[in-house]
């Protein structure tokens, strides 16, 4: 279709939900909140009960929990149950009780009375770090830097995922304007990280922390070619310091374990549910 025949979309005075939006995940997108069906969530034997999927946001929490267990913090043992967002599991009454926003991951801590619900991945990371006094620097300056990058990730990743990822990989048609717009922002973010990591081993300095655990599933996976099949398009090899950091974290045993928990898609190892460390044995990750 030539440019002169293209019709510009004119928004109505009041938007109405008339049809699915199109593209991948269109069947679960809706403009209202709340449960669509009744379902009681399973509860395992451990105090920490995670309901999630191994998207980047889901990987943050399972990597965090596996890192805590690798530090011999036995109280961090957990059960992880799969939430299939493509099937709308996040809209069950049980899940909505934990997270009224119907987004994974969601955590219940049954070690408290009454049990404590924790939702939003950044909140879960902070909750676990405070609960177990781990993976946040003790020094105030380094602690603040850790939180700077944790909140940077929370604010930046929507441009990567909902912006670049959606229009580059998931939208029903390729549109130059949004792809160019969000590619520019994604590359700016990669440059921010690359320049910072040129002078720092980890995001908060010399100490591995929840900042790295939050950022790696998004930006580490991206530059390692595991997200949106966009590594060549984004010229990720030019971000040498970011790649160094991403590869180093990828080799951590807890990261290798955590990234496969609640994974039910794609190539490579999958562990739909996790209830004990021995669950990894069959995957060669025990």
C-alpha positions as CSV (number, residue, x, y, z in Angstrom):
1,X,0.0,0.0,0.0
2,X,1.4,3.4,-1.0
3,X,1.8,6.1,1.6
4,X,-0.9,8.2,0.0
5,X,-3.4,5.4,0.4
6,X,-2.6,4.7,4.1
7,X,-5.3,6.0,6.4
8,X,-4.1,7.5,9.7
9,X,-5.9,6.2,12.8
10,X,-8.1,8.8,14.4
11,X,-8.8,8.0,18.0
12,X,-12.4,8.1,19.1
13,X,-13.5,10.5,21.8
14,X,-14.0,7.6,24.1
15,X,-12.2,4.3,23.6
16,X,-14.2,1.1,23.8
17,X,-13.0,-2.5,23.9
18,X,-14.5,-4.1,20.8
19,X,-12.0,-6.7,19.7
20,X,-8.8,-8.4,20.6
21,X,-5.7,-6.4,20.0
22,X,-4.0,-8.9,17.7
23,X,-0.5,-10.3,18.0
24,X,0.9,-12.8,20.4
25,X,-0.8,-12.8,23.9
26,X,-3.8,-11.0,22.4
27,X,-6.1,-13.5,24.0
28,X,-5.2,-12.5,27.5
29,X,-5.1,-8.8,27.1
30,X,-8.1,-7.0,28.5
31,X,-8.9,-3.5,30.0
32,X,-10.4,-4.8,33.3
33,X,-8.9,-6.4,36.3
34,X,-10.1,-9.2,38.6
35,X,-10.6,-13.0,38.4
36,X,-12.2,-14.7,35.4
37,X,-12.5,-18.1,37.1
38,X,-12.3,-19.8,40.5
39,X,-9.3,-21.9,41.4
40,X,-7.6,-22.6,44.6
41,X,-3.8,-22.5,44.3
42,X,-1.7,-25.5,45.5
43,X,0.3,-25.1,48.6
44,X,3.5,-27.2,49.1
45,X,5.5,-28.0,52.2
46,X,7.8,-25.0,52.3
47,X,7.0,-21.6,53.8
48,X,7.8,-19.8,50.5
49,X,5.3,-20.5,47.8
50,X,6.0,-19.1,44.4
51,X,3.5,-18.9,41.5
52,X,5.3,-17.9,38.3
53,X,6.6,-18.4,34.8
54,X,10.2,-18.2,33.6
55,X,9.8,-14.9,31.8
56,X,12.6,-12.4,32.7
57,X,10.5,-11.1,35.6
58,X,9.9,-14.7,36.8
59,X,13.6,-15.6,36.5
60,X,14.5,-12.8,38.9
61,X,12.8,-14.5,41.8
62,X,13.9,-18.1,41.1
63,X,17.5,-16.9,40.6
64,X,17.3,-15.0,43.9
65,X,15.9,-18.0,45.8
66,X,18.6,-20.4,44.3
67,X,21.3,-17.9,45.2
68,X,20.0,-17.8,48.8
69,X,20.0,-21.6,48.9
70,X,23.6,-21.6,47.5
71,X,24.5,-19.4,50.5
72,X,23.2,-22.2,52.7
73,X,20.2,-20.3,53.8
74,X,17.9,-23.3,54.3
75,X,14.9,-21.1,55.2
76,X,14.8,-20.0,51.6
77,X,13.6,-23.4,50.4
78,X,10.5,-23.0,48.2
79,X,7.9,-24.6,46.1
80,X,7.4,-23.1,42.6
81,X,4.2,-23.7,40.7
82,X,3.7,-22.9,37.0
83,X,1.4,-20.1,36.0
84,X,0.7,-20.4,32.3
85,X,-0.1,-16.8,31.3
86,X,-1.0,-17.9,27.7
87,X,-3.9,-19.9,29.2
88,X,-4.9,-17.2,31.6
89,X,-3.8,-18.9,34.9
90,X,-3.0,-15.4,36.3
91,X,-6.7,-14.6,36.3
92,X,-7.7,-17.3,38.7
93,X,-9.3,-16.3,42.0
94,X,-6.4,-17.8,43.9
95,X,-3.7,-15.9,42.0
96,X,-5.6,-12.6,42.1
97,X,-5.8,-13.0,45.8
98,X,-2.0,-12.9,45.9
99,X,-1.6,-10.3,43.1
100,X,-4.6,-8.2,42.2
101,X,-2.6,-7.0,39.2
102,X,-2.6,-10.5,37.7
103,X,1.1,-10.5,36.7
104,X,3.7,-13.0,37.5
105,X,5.7,-13.6,39.8
106,X,3.7,-13.7,43.0
107,X,4.9,-15.1,46.3
108,X,3.2,-16.2,49.6
109,X,5.3,-16.4,52.7
110,X,3.6,-18.8,55.1
111,X,6.3,-18.3,57.8
112,X,4.4,-15.3,59.0
113,X,1.0,-15.2,60.7
114,X,-1.1,-14.4,58.8
115,X,0.8,-15.4,55.6
116,X,2.4,-12.4,53.7
117,X,1.7,-11.9,50.0
118,X,4.4,-10.3,47.9
119,X,3.9,-9.2,44.3
120,X,6.0,-7.2,41.8
121,X,9.4,-8.8,41.1
122,X,11.3,-5.8,42.5
123,X,9.3,-5.9,45.7
124,X,9.9,-9.7,46.0
125,X,13.7,-9.3,45.6
126,X,13.8,-6.6,48.3
127,X,11.5,-8.6,50.6
128,X,13.7,-11.7,50.4
129,X,16.9,-9.6,50.7
130,X,15.6,-8.0,53.9
131,X,14.2,-11.3,55.3
132,X,17.4,-13.1,54.9
133,X,19.8,-10.2,55.2
134,X,21.6,-11.1,52.0
135,X,22.5,-9.9,48.5
136,X,22.3,-6.2,49.4
137,X,25.6,-4.4,50.3
138,X,25.9,-3.3,53.9
139,X,27.7,-0.1,53.1
140,X,25.1,2.7,52.7
141,X,26.7,4.1,49.5
142,X,26.8,0.6,47.9
143,X,23.4,-0.2,49.2
144,X,22.0,3.0,47.6
145,X,23.8,2.2,44.3
146,X,22.2,-1.3,44.4
147,X,18.7,0.2,44.8
148,X,19.5,2.8,42.1
149,X,19.9,0.0,39.6
150,X,17.1,-2.1,40.9
151,X,14.7,0.8,40.4
152,X,16.4,1.7,37.0
153,X,15.4,-1.8,35.9
154,X,11.9,-1.5,37.0
155,X,11.5,1.8,35.1
156,X,13.5,0.8,32.0
157,X,12.4,-2.7,31.2
158,X,8.9,-1.8,30.1
159,X,10.5,0.1,27.2
160,X,12.5,-3.0,26.3
161,X,9.7,-5.6,26.8
162,X,6.4,-3.8,26.2
163,X,8.0,-1.5,23.7
164,X,10.8,-3.0,21.7
165,X,9.9,-6.6,22.3
166,X,6.3,-6.2,21.5
167,X,6.7,-4.3,18.2
168,X,9.8,-6.2,17.1
169,X,8.8,-9.7,17.9
170,X,5.1,-10.0,18.9
171,X,3.0,-7.4,17.0
172,X,0.9,-8.7,14.2
173,X,2.5,-6.4,11.6
174,X,6.0,-4.8,11.5
175,X,5.7,-1.0,11.8
176,X,8.8,1.1,11.3
177,X,7.9,4.0,13.6
178,X,7.5,2.0,16.9
179,X,10.3,-0.3,16.1
180,X,12.7,2.6,15.5
181,X,11.4,4.4,18.5
182,X,11.9,1.6,20.9
183,X,15.1,0.3,19.3
184,X,16.6,3.7,19.9
185,X,15.6,3.6,23.6
186,X,16.8,0.0,24.0
187,X,20.2,0.8,22.6
188,X,20.4,3.9,24.8
189,X,19.8,1.7,27.8
190,X,22.4,-0.9,26.7
191,X,24.8,2.0,26.4
192,X,24.0,3.2,29.9
193,X,24.8,-0.3,31.3
194,X,27.9,-0.8,29.2
195,X,29.4,2.5,30.3
196,X,28.7,1.8,33.9
197,X,30.1,-1.8,33.7
198,X,33.2,-0.5,32.1
199,X,34.2,0.8,35.6
200,X,32.4,-1.7,37.8
201,X,32.4,-5.5,38.2
202,X,28.8,-5.6,39.1
203,X,26.0,-3.0,39.1
204,X,26.5,-1.9,42.7
205,X,30.3,-2.1,42.5
206,X,32.4,-5.1,43.5
207,X,29.6,-7.0,45.1
208,X,27.0,-9.2,43.4
209,X,23.5,-8.1,44.5
210,X,19.8,-8.0,43.8
211,X,20.5,-5.3,41.3
212,X,22.3,-7.8,39.1
213,X,19.6,-10.4,39.7
214,X,17.0,-7.9,38.5
215,X,18.8,-6.6,35.5
216,X,20.3,-9.8,34.1
217,X,17.2,-11.7,33.1
218,X,16.2,-8.8,30.8
219,X,19.5,-7.2,29.6
220,X,21.8,-10.1,30.1
221,X,19.5,-12.5,28.2
222,X,19.1,-9.9,25.5
223,X,22.8,-9.4,24.8
224,X,23.3,-13.2,25.1
225,X,20.8,-13.8,22.3
226,X,18.1,-15.3,24.4
227,X,15.5,-12.6,24.1
228,X,13.4,-11.6,21.0
229,X,16.0,-13.1,18.6
230,X,17.3,-9.5,18.3
231,X,21.0,-9.8,19.2
232,X,22.2,-9.1,15.6
233,X,19.6,-6.4,15.0
234,X,20.8,-4.6,18.1
235,X,24.5,-5.1,17.4
236,X,25.0,-6.5,21.0
237,X,28.6,-7.4,20.4
238,X,29.5,-3.7,20.5
239,X,28.6,-3.6,24.2
240,X,31.7,-5.4,25.4
241,X,31.5,-4.6,29.1
242,X,27.9,-5.5,29.3
243,X,28.6,-8.8,27.5
244,X,31.4,-9.5,30.0
245,X,29.0,-9.0,32.9
246,X,26.3,-11.0,31.2
247,X,28.5,-14.0,30.5
248,X,29.9,-14.0,34.1
249,X,26.5,-14.1,35.7
250,X,25.3,-16.7,33.2
251,X,27.9,-19.1,34.6
252,X,26.8,-18.9,38.2
253,X,25.3,-22.3,39.2
254,X,22.3,-20.6,41.0
255,X,21.5,-18.7,37.8
256,X,21.7,-21.9,35.7
257,X,19.2,-23.4,38.1
258,X,16.9,-20.5,38.6
259,X,16.4,-19.6,35.0
260,X,14.9,-23.0,34.2
261,X,12.4,-23.1,37.1
262,X,8.8,-22.7,35.8
263,X,10.0,-22.8,32.2
264,X,7.5,-24.4,29.9
265,X,8.6,-22.9,26.5
266,X,11.5,-22.6,24.2
267,X,14.6,-24.7,23.8
268,X,16.8,-26.0,26.6
269,X,16.1,-27.4,30.0
270,X,12.7,-27.0,31.6
271,X,11.5,-27.5,35.1
272,X,7.8,-26.8,35.2
273,X,7.5,-27.1,39.0
274,X,10.2,-27.1,41.7
275,X,9.8,-28.5,45.2
276,X,13.3,-29.7,46.2
277,X,16.9,-29.3,45.1
278,X,16.9,-32.9,43.8
279,X,14.4,-31.7,41.1
280,X,17.4,-30.4,39.1
281,X,19.3,-33.7,39.1
282,X,17.6,-35.0,35.9
283,X,18.6,-31.8,34.2
284,X,22.3,-32.1,35.2
285,X,22.0,-28.9,37.3
286,X,21.9,-30.5,40.8
